[in-house]
C-alpha cells in the first residue's frame, strides 16, 4: 500500500490635514525682568551600539563531506506543497521533521556547481516518507533520486512558481534492495544517471532528452499524503566518483 502511495504522490506533484490658522496673539506691553545669561552645560555623548556583522565562512572545497555538525549558510531549503513548514536542525545530522502531510523539502548546497559528479548520503526516513539526492540543480530544473520502503524513483524536477514544483517521472520501480535507511548515491555523468542503493546499481539511464548539463547538488525529503514523516541525514558527500 505504501508503495502505491509513493507512486501516486510523485505523479500528483505538480495599500494633509489642513489645520486652522492660529489666531495672532497681541503681545503684552508689560515690562519683563531680563533673563539671566545662559549657563553652559557639558554633556558627554553616549555611545550608540553598532551591529556586528558575522562574516560568511569560506566555502568548502569543490568535493567535500558534510556531517552537519553546525548550520551552514551554503545550504538553502525550499518547501513545495504542505500547509506547515518542516523543522530543520543541524546537530550532528541534518534532521527534517515534517509538520504537515503531502510536503516536499529540497535542500541545495550552493557553494559549487558540477557537471559530472557523484552525490551520496547516509540517511533514514520514517515509513511514511521518502529521502532523496539531487544533482544538476539550476533554474532549468534538476535530477532527483528518491527511495522509500522498497521503491525508488528518478525524477526530472522544475519550478512552476515559488513553492510549486513539477515532477516528471523518468522511472519508478520496486526493488528489494531499497530500504528506508542506509547509504545511497546518484552519479550524474554526461547524459546518464546511475542510481545506487549501497553498492548495488539500481538503474543506469540515458537522460539526454531532459538536457541538464550542470548545476548544484543537494538532498530531498518528503511526507506522503495524509501522513507525517521525519528524515535524518547522517552525512552528505560530493565527489568525482
N, C-alpha and C positions, 0 to 999 in steps of 0.2 A: 504493500500500500504506500509506504514512504517513497519507494522508487517512482511510483506513478505521480505522487505529489510533487517531487522534484522536477520531473519531466514537464508536468503541467505548469509549474511555477516559472520555469525557464522560458516556455513558449508564450506565456501571458505578458512577460516583461516587455512589455513595450509601454495734494488747501489757502482828519485832524480837526481834532475838535477845535473850534474857534471859541476862545474864552472871551467873555465880555470885557470891553476896555475898562481899565481901572479908573475910578473917579479921582481926578487930581486932588491932592490934599493941599490945603493952604498952610504954608509954613508959619509956624509960631514966631511972633516978633519978640518973644521974651528973651532976656539976656541969659545965656548959659555959662556956667563955670567952665573955663578951658580944661580939657582933658590933660592928664599928666603925660609926659613923654613915654613912648612905648619902651618896655623892658625887653632886652634881647635875651632869648632863652636858647640854650644849646640843646639840640636834640640829636641823639645818636641813632642813626638809621638802623632799622632792624634788617637782618639778613633774610632774603627770600630764598627758600629752598628750591633747588633746581632738580629736575627729573634726571635720574641716572639711566643712561642708555646702555642696555645689555648688548654687547657685541654678538653678532651671529657667529657661531662656531665655524671653523673650517669644514668644508665638505669632506666626506670620507674619500678614500681612493676610488678609482674607477670600478674596481672589483673589491667587494667588501662583504663582511658578515655583520649583521646587526642582531645582538642578543637582547635588545630592548631594556637595557639597564636603566635608562632615563629617557625622557622625551627628546625628540629630535625635530628641529624646525624644518628639516627637509622632507618630512612626511606630511602629506596633505590628504585629508579624508573627505570624501563626498558621499552623501546619502542619496539613494534612489528609492522612492516609494516609502511606505511606512509612515505612521502618524506620530511616532515619537523618535527622538534621536537616540541612537545607541550610546552607551557609556564606554569610552575608550580610555585605557590606562596602560602606562608603561611602568612596569615594576618587575623586571626580570623576565617578563614575557609581554607580548602585545595582547591585551585582553579586550575583547569586544563583546559587550553584553547588550543584547537586543531587548528593547522595552516595548516593542510592538511587533506583531507578526507581519509577514509579507514585506520585509525590509531588506534592502541590499546596501552594503557598505563597501566602498572602494578606497584603498589606501595606496597612494602613489608616492614613490621616493623620487624627488625632483632634482637631485644633485647632478645626475648624468643622464644622457641619452645613449641608447645602444642600437646597433644593427643586429649582429649575431650575438646571442647571449643565453646563458643558462641561468634560470631563476629557480631556486629551491627553497624549501622550508620544512621545518618540523612543527606540526600543529595538530590540534584536535578540535572537534566540534561536537556539540550535543546532538543526539539522534535526529532532532527536527531542524536541521540546518545544513549548510554547506560551507566549505572553505575553498579558496582558490588562489591562483597565481596569475599575474598579468605581465605581458611583455608588449613592446612597441606601442605604448600609450602615447597618443598625441591628439590634436584637435580633429584628426581624421578618423579616430577610433582606436580600438585596441583588441588584442587577442587575450582570451581568458580561459584558463583550465580549472574546472571545478570538480571536487569529489564529495561524495556523501553516500555512506551506507550501501556500498555495492554498485553505485552508479557514478560514471564520470561523464563530463561534457567538455567539448571545446567550442567556444563561442566567439563570434565577432560582435563587439560592443561599440556603441556610438551614442552621443548625447543628442537628443531631440530638442531639449531645453534644459535650463538649470534644474537638476534634480530629477529629470525624466530621461531614462536610458532606454535604448532599444537594443535587444539582443537577437542576433541571428544565429541559430544553432548550426555549427559546422558538423558536429557529430555528437550524439548522445547514446551511450551504450552501458549495459550492465557488465560488470566484471568482478569476479570473486576476489581479485587481488586488491580491490578498493575498499578501504575501511574509513571510519570516522577519525582516525588518529594515525600518526606516524609521519614518515618523510615522503614527500612527493616533489616532483620537479617538472619544469617546462623548458624545453630547448627550442629557441627560435633561431633558425639557421636558414639564410637565404629565403627561399619560398616554401619552406617546410616547417611544420610544428611537430615536435616529438614530446609526447606526454608519458610520464613515468609514475608508477606507484612503487616507492622504494627503488629497487634496481630493475624492476620489471617494466619493459616497454609496453605501454598500452596501445599506442597508436602513433604512426608516422604518416602525416597527411599533408598534401600539397594545398597551399592557401594562396596560390598565385592570383586567383580571381579577386581576392579581397584587397590586394595592393598595398598593404602596410610594409614599410621598409625600415623604419627606425622609430624610437621613442623611449619613454621611461619604463621602469619596471615597478612592480608593486604586488599587493595582495588584495583579496576579496573575501567577503563572508556574507552570509545571508540567513535570514529566518524564513521558514516556509509559511504558507497561508494557514491562518488560524493557530499558529504555534509561536512560541518564543524560542530563542536559542542563545548559546554562549560559545564563543570561539576563543582559542588561545594559540598564539604563535610563539613557540619557544625560541626559534631563531629564523632568520631570513638571509639568504646568501645570493649574491650576484657574481657570476664567474664566467670565464671564457668557455668552459666545458672540461 
